Amino acid sequence: MRQPLEDRKVTISRAKFAVEYPSSFMLLASMNPCPCGFLNHPEKDCTCGFGIVDRYLQRISGPLLDRIDLHIEVVPVPFRELNTLQSSESSSVIRKRVMAARDIQSLRFKNEQGVHSNAMMSSKHIRTHCRIDEAGQQLLKVAMERLDLSARAYDRILKVARTIADLSNSADIRNEHLAEAINYRSMDRANWGK
């Protein structure tokens, strides 16, 4: 599954021939944080013994996890927050912002064959469209070192930061866009179970 995620194609090889199929898809996955399900729970204690959580988390291969752009830990929402009448952004407003960001990306890649979104950017595109200032470079350097991120994660962070900037209708990737993108790497190996 790693290569189809990255290359957006599946190659099936047999003795006399090879066939290539397109496989552009979005992978959504979820898992419990540990076997008992209560690791980092705000109100309940995890009952898993020492080493059990690490073994559980190791079931997902690092190379596969590295190819997933967004990792988000979701904790239970307390009833008092579910019961509030707090207004939130409507789906139609969010849709307009997403469509505007897609238009920005379509315009950005109008002369590129087979590329029409930030997720499809190659390393060359990243160097062209994901430039960050000195403070951003320092922020990313610290994150790479502290979180022990791979080169693939570096590219993924820049792509996500570019998309966050597009959603904000910003021509430049600002430090807050970069920080948000880094925050979406919470499941990388150095962070698991923390």
C-alpha positions in Angstrom: 0.0 0.0 0.0 3.0 2.3 0.5 3.8 2.7 -3.2 0.3 3.3 -4.4 -0.1 6.0 -1.8 3.0 7.7 -3.0 3.0 7.1 -6.7 -0.8 7.2 -7.3 -0.5 4.0 -9.4 -0.4 0.2 -8.9 1.9 -1.9 -11.0 1.2 -5.6 -11.4 4.1 -7.6 -12.8 4.0 -11.1 -14.1 6.6 -13.2 -16.0 5.7 -11.9 -19.5 4.1 -8.5 -18.8 3.5 -5.6 -16.4 0.2 -3.7 -16.1 -0.1 -0.3 -14.5 -3.4 1.0 -13.0 -4.1 4.5 -11.7 -4.8 4.5 -8.0 -5.3 8.1 -6.8 -7.2 7.7 -3.5 -7.5 9.3 -0.1 -6.7 7.0 2.8 -8.6 7.7 6.1 -7.7 5.4 9.0 -8.4 5.4 12.7 -7.2 3.4 15.7 -7.4 3.3 19.5 -4.5 4.9 21.3 -3.8 1.6 23.1 -5.5 -1.8 23.6 -7.7 -0.5 26.4 -8.5 2.7 24.6 -7.8 5.1 27.4 -4.3 6.4 26.8 -4.3 10.2 27.2 -7.9 10.1 28.2 -8.8 13.2 30.2 -10.9 11.3 32.8 -10.0 7.6 32.7 -6.7 5.9 33.4 -5.0 3.6 30.9 -4.9 0.0 32.2 -2.3 -1.2 29.7 0.9 -2.6 31.2 4.5 -1.4 30.6 5.5 -2.0 27.0 2.0 -3.0 25.8 1.3 0.4 24.3 4.6 0.4 22.5 4.0 -3.0 21.0 0.5 -2.0 20.0 1.7 1.2 18.3 4.4 -0.7 16.4 1.7 -2.6 14.5 1.6 0.3 12.1 4.8 0.4 10.0 6.8 3.6 10.1 7.1 3.9 6.3 3.3 3.7 5.9 2.7 6.2 8.7 5.3 8.5 7.1 3.1 8.7 3.9 0.0 9.9 5.8 -0.1 13.7 5.7 -2.3 14.4 8.8 -2.2 12.6 12.1 -4.6 13.8 14.6 -5.3 12.6 18.2 -8.9 12.9 19.0 -9.9 12.9 22.7 -13.4 12.4 24.0 -15.5 15.6 24.2 -17.0 16.1 27.7 -20.8 16.3 27.9 -20.8 19.9 29.1 -19.1 20.9 25.8 -21.5 18.8 23.7 -24.4 20.5 25.4 -23.3 24.1 24.8 -25.0 26.2 22.2 -21.7 27.5 20.9 -22.0 28.7 17.3 -19.4 27.3 14.9 -18.5 27.9 11.3 -21.2 26.5 8.9 -20.4 23.9 6.3 -21.3 26.3 3.5 -18.7 28.8 4.7 -16.1 26.1 5.0 -17.0 24.8 1.5 -16.5 28.2 0.0 -13.1 28.5 1.6 -12.1 25.0 0.4 -13.3 25.7 -3.1 -11.3 29.0 -3.2 -8.2 27.1 -2.1 -8.8 24.5 -4.8 -9.1 27.4 -7.4 -5.8 28.8 -6.1 -4.1 25.4 -6.6 -5.6 24.9 -10.0 -4.2 28.2 -11.1 -0.9 27.5 -9.5 -0.5 24.2 -11.5 -2.3 25.1 -14.7 0.8 24.5 -16.8 1.8 21.3 -15.0 0.8 18.0 -16.6 -1.0 15.7 -14.1 -0.6 18.0 -11.1 -3.7 19.9 -9.9 -3.3 20.1 -6.1 -0.7 20.6 -3.5 -0.8 16.9 -2.5 0.6 16.0 -5.9 3.6 18.3 -5.8 7.0 16.8 -6.6 10.2 17.9 -4.8 10.8 20.4 -7.6 7.3 21.9 -7.0 7.9 22.1 -3.3 11.1 24.1 -3.7 9.2 26.5 -6.0 5.9 26.9 -4.2 6.7 26.2 -0.5 9.3 28.8 0.3 9.6 29.7 3.9 11.5 32.6 5.6 14.4 32.2 8.0 12.2 32.0 11.1 10.1 29.3 9.4 13.2 27.4 8.5 14.4 27.5 12.1 11.0 26.4 13.3 11.0 23.5 10.9 14.6 22.6 11.8 13.8 22.4 15.5 10.7 20.3 14.8 12.6 17.9 12.6 15.3 17.4 15.3 12.9 17.2 18.3 10.3 15.0 16.7 12.9 12.9 14.8 11.1 13.4 11.5 12.1 11.9 8.2 12.8 13.7 4.9 9.4 12.5 3.7 7.8 14.1 6.7 9.6 17.3 5.9 8.0 17.4 2.4 4.6 16.5 3.8 4.8 19.3 6.3 5.6 21.8 3.6 2.7 20.6 1.4 0.2 20.8 4.3 1.5 24.2 5.2 1.1 25.4 1.6 -2.6 24.1 1.7 -3.2 25.8 5.1 -1.8 29.1 3.6 -4.2 28.6 0.6 -7.1 28.1 2.9 -6.2 31.4 4.5 -5.8 33.0 1.1 -2.2 33.8 1.9 0.4 34.0 -0.9 3.2 33.1 1.5 3.5 30.3 4.0 3.6 32.1 7.4 5.0 30.6 10.6 1.5 30.0 12.0 0.7 27.9 8.8 4.0 25.9 9.3 3.3 25.4 13.1 -0.2 24.1 12.4 1.2 21.7 9.8 3.9 20.5 12.2 1.2 19.9 14.8 -0.6 17.5 12.4 2.4 15.1 12.7 1.5 14.0 16.2 1.6 10.3 15.4 5.2 10.2 14.2 7.2 7.6 16.1 9.0 10.0 18.5 5.7 11.4 19.6 3.6 8.2 20.1 2.2 7.7 23.5 3.4 11.1 24.8 
